[in-house]
Amino acid sequence: MKLSQFKLKIPTEQIALHPAANREDSRLLVLNAKTGEIEHRIFKDILDYFNDKDVLILNDTQVFPARLFGNKERTGARIEVFLLRELNSEQRLWDVLVDPARKIRIGNKLYFGENEELVAEVIDNTTSRGRTIRFLCEKEHSEFKRILFSLGQTPLPDHIKCARSVDEDDSERFQTIYAKNEGAVAVPAAGLHFSKTLIKRLEIKGVDLAYLTLHMGLGNFNSVEVEDLTKHKMDSERMIITEAMTEFVNEARENKRNIFACGTTTLRAIESSVSTSGFLKPYDGWTNKFIFPPYDFTIANRLISNFHLSQSTLLMMVAAFGGYDIVMETYREAIKEGYRFGSYGDAMLILK
């Protein structure tokens, strides 16, 4: 397929800059991919689409405050440093993006905090914008991380960051309620709609919850630069699927229960670790799997997703799951009906 086939005209006012007042009160569009039938609901109504012993797979990655602002030595130039991943905890090495990149060279020192609580030295150039930096801190690692994260901001995506500043509420709302494994610089947005109350109601109904971890990177939001999608390369992301979790999901699959994937990250993770016999395998490593139509999914037959932006890899994955024609037509219907798009936007449930 071609990039141009995923172009949508989304009105600016329908790209959400703030979350709904209550997590479970976002709108929910339900699409039956077999019949094309569409229902317009509220997210907490998703409970109606679960049966006893159905499985809901959630991504429990935790977003950390990855955006820092520092000053360059001597010139004092303001530099944005976006933390991507910790490379070596003992040496305090981090993989980062810097902006403006042209002002930063190997050997430069950067100072963070009003009282220069942290100092970092640039030790390597990895890409045109990417750098490896070493924080010059002799404190215990836990204390170092506490200071580092106290200086950071919630890493809102560009479609929000470019329109407004970070609010105090973002640190809590740009995080799922079940997040526990630190490592993401972007949130698995479909999970933002689940409140503690809604999770409890699902458990009371007999829904089984299964957790995996995929640490979302910025690659999900990188622009696709090629018209031929077979030539696009995804950034690698760390993921963990435990043996206990696979046994749980595979039992449900054997018994023909519905398996709900919450979000494109969850869907990509499980499709990255499927055996030749069609069952889920344990995995601890990296994935750069890129899913776009046509694609045959193996594990999940239900997908919960936000409404994604035009020509994004996330939109492509949703179209692969529900079917290109019907999903694109449904997206156009959602635009007409005023649904909100993006990480803080409304949700969609696809039934297959």
N, C-alpha and C positions, 0 to 999 in steps of 0.2 A: 504494500500500500504506500501511498504518497503522503507527505506532510500536509500538502494543501487540502487533502480530504478531511482534515480535522480542524479546519478553520471555522470559528464561530464568532458572531458579532454579539458580544455580551455588553450590555449597557454598563457604563462605569458605575452608576448608582447601585447596580446589582452585585458588585464585587464587595463582599462584606469586609468592613474595617473593624468591626467590633463583634464579639460573640452575642448570642441571644441572652436575654436577662437570666434565664434558667437553662441549664444544659439540655434537659429533655423536652424543652418547649420549641425547639427548632422545627421547621416544617419537614415533612417526610413525603417524598414521592415514591410510590410503590409501583414497580413495573413488572408485569408478568411477561417474561421474554418469549413464552410460547404463544400467547394469545395477543400480545400487544396491548392488553388492558392496562390502564393507568388509574391509580387511586391517589387522592391528595389527602394526606393525614398529618398528624403531629407526631414527632419522633417517639414520644412515650407510647404511642399506639403500636409500636413495633412488637410489643408483647403479644399482640393478637396473631402474629405470624409464626410463633414458636409453638412446637408441640413438646410434650413430655419426652425427655431423653434426647432432644435435639442438642447439638453441640455448637457453641459459639466460640470461635478462635479469636483471641485478642493479642495484640502486640503490646507487651508491657515495658517497652523502652521508655526511658526517662530523658526528657530534654534538659540540657544544662545551659546556664547563661553564657552563651558562646561569643557574644559580641562585646569586644573591649575597645576602649579608646585610650590611646597613649600619646606620648610626645617623643619626637626624635631628639637624640642628644644634639647639643650645640645649637641647632636651628630652632628647636621647639615646635617643629611642624606637627600638626595634629594628624595622627595615623589611626585608621580603624584596623583592628586585628580581629579576624574571625577564627576562633578556635575550631578546628575540624576533628582532630583526634589526638589523644596522648600516645606518643610513640615509645617513650621510655620513662617510667615513673621515677627511677632512681636518678637519672640525669636531668629530669624535668624537661624533656624534649617534647615539643608539640608540632604537629602539622597544622599550618594556618594559611589563611588568605590575608593579604594586606592591601589596603587602599588608602592613598594612591600608591600603586606598586612601583612606579618610576622613581620614587624618592627613597626607596629602601635598597640597600646593598648589603652584601655579606660583611659582617663585622660591625654593622650599625647597632647601637644600643637604643632600646625603647624603654620609656619610663611610664608606669601606670599608677594612677591614684593621685589625689591631691598632695599627699605627702610622700609620693614616690615609693609606695609600699612594695611594689615589685619592679624589678628590672629584668629585661630580656635582651639577649644578644642573637642577632640573625646569623645562622651558621651555614645555611644552604639555600639555594634557589631550586625549587622543584618544578615550577611552571612559571608562566609569565606573571601570574598573580600570586602563586603559592610560594611559601617559604617554610623552612624548618627553623624554629627558634628554641633557644635554651633559656629557661628562667633561672636567674642567678639567685637562688634561694636555698639557704642551708637549714631551714626549719623542717620538722617532720612532715612527711608527705600529706598527712591528713590536715595539718595546719596550713600548709602551702595551698592545698585545694580550697580550703575554706576562704583564704584571702583572695585567691584567684577568682573564685565564683562570686565573692562579695563585690568585686569590681566589675563584673560582667552584667550584661543586659540580656533579657529574653530575646532569642534570635527570631524575631518576627520575619515572615517572608517579605520579599520586596514589594509585593502588591499592597501590603499594609504599611511597611516601614516608610515607603516613599510618600505616603499620604498623611501619616500622623506619627507622633512620637510614642514611645513605649509608655504604657500606663502602669500604675502599681498593680492593677488587677491582672495584667498579662502574665505575671509569673505564676499565678494560680490557674488562670483560665487557659493558657497555652500549654496545658498538661492534662493528660487523662487522669482520672481518679485512681486508676490501678497501676500507674507507672511506678516501677521500682528498680529497673536496671539502667543506670546512668550511661549515656553514650550517644544520644541523638542530638542533632542540631536543627531538626525539623520535627514537628509533631505528627503522629498518625491521626489525621484530622477526624476520620470517621468515629474514632473513639471518644472525641470530645463531647458527644451528645449523651453519653451514658452518665447518669447520676448514681450516687450510692443507693438511692431509693429504687431506681429502675433495675440496677444490678440485683438487689435483694429480691425484687418481685420476679425477676427471671429465675432466680434460684428456687424460690418458693414454687414456681410453676413446674419445676423439674428440669430446667435447662442446665446442661453441664457446661462449665466454663473451662476452656483450655488456653494456656498461655505459651507464647513463643516470644523471642526477642529478635527484632531487626532494628539496628541503630540507623535511623534515617539520616542520610547526608544531603548535601545541597544538590547532588546530581539529579534528584527528582524534579528540581525546578530549573535546571539548566535548559536553555533554549535548544531545540533540535535544529541543527544547522544544515541538514541534508534533506533533499526532497525524497530520496529513496531511503525508506526507513530501515532497510536491511544494512545500511552503512552506518547507522547511529550506534554509538557505544555508550553504555551506561557506566557510571562510576560504581566501583565496588563498595559494598556495604557489609558490615559484620552481622552475622545472624547465628542464633542458637536455637535448635529444636532438640529438646531432651527426649530420651528414650521413653520415659513415663508418659510424656505428652503424645508421642506417636502411637503408643499402645491404646491410649484413650481414644484418639481420633480414628484409628484403624478399626477398633471394635465398633464404633458408630457407623463407619462405612460398611462394614460387613453386615450389619443389621439394617442397612438401608435407611438410616435416620438422616434427617436434614443436617447439613454441616454449613454453618454460616461463617464466612470470612469477614471480619470487621476491618475494612480498609484495604487499599491496594498493596500496602506494605505486607500485610498478613498474607494476602493472596500470592504475592510474589515469592514470599518466603516458603510457603508450602509447595509451590510449583517448582522451587529450586531444589527440592529434596524428595522427589518421587521415585520409587523403585520401578523397574521394568514391569512388575506385576501390578502396578497402579496403587501402591500403598505408600504411606508416608514413612520416611527414614529419619533417624536421628542425624543431626548435623551441627557441627561447630566450626565455622569458617566464614568465608566471604561469598557473596553472590553479586554478579553483574548482569543477571538475567533481564532481558528486555522483552516484554510481552506486548504484542500488537496483533490485530486481526490478520488472517484467521489463526485461531489457536484453540486447541482442545484441552479443556481443563479437566483435572483428574479427581481432585479431592472435594472441593466445595461446590455446592449447588445453590448457594445463596451468597449474595455480596451486599454488604453495607458500605456505602461510599459517599463522600461529599460530592458536590458538583465542581468539577475541575475546570481549569482555565483552557482557553483555546490553544490547540496545537501542543498540549502538554503530554508527556509520556504517561501521566496518570489517566488522562482522558482516553488515550489509546488502549490502556489495559482494561478500562471499564467497557469500552466498545468491543474488545475481544471477548469479554465475558458474556455480555448480553447480546452481542451481534451488532455489527457496524451500523446497518441501516436503521434498526429499531432504536438503538441508543442515541444516534445522532438526531433522529426525529424527536425522541423524548427530550433531549437537551433543548431543542428548539421550542418545544412545548413548555419546558420549564422556564425558559427566558420569557415567553409570552405571559406565563402565570406569575412572574415576579419572584421566582426563587432566588436565593442569595448564593453566590459562587465563592469559591476559595476556602482557605483553611478555617475561617470563622463562619462559613456559609451553612446552607441547609444540607439535608441528607437525602439519599436515594437508596432504596432497597430493590435489588433485582432478584426475582424468583425464576429459577429455571426448571 
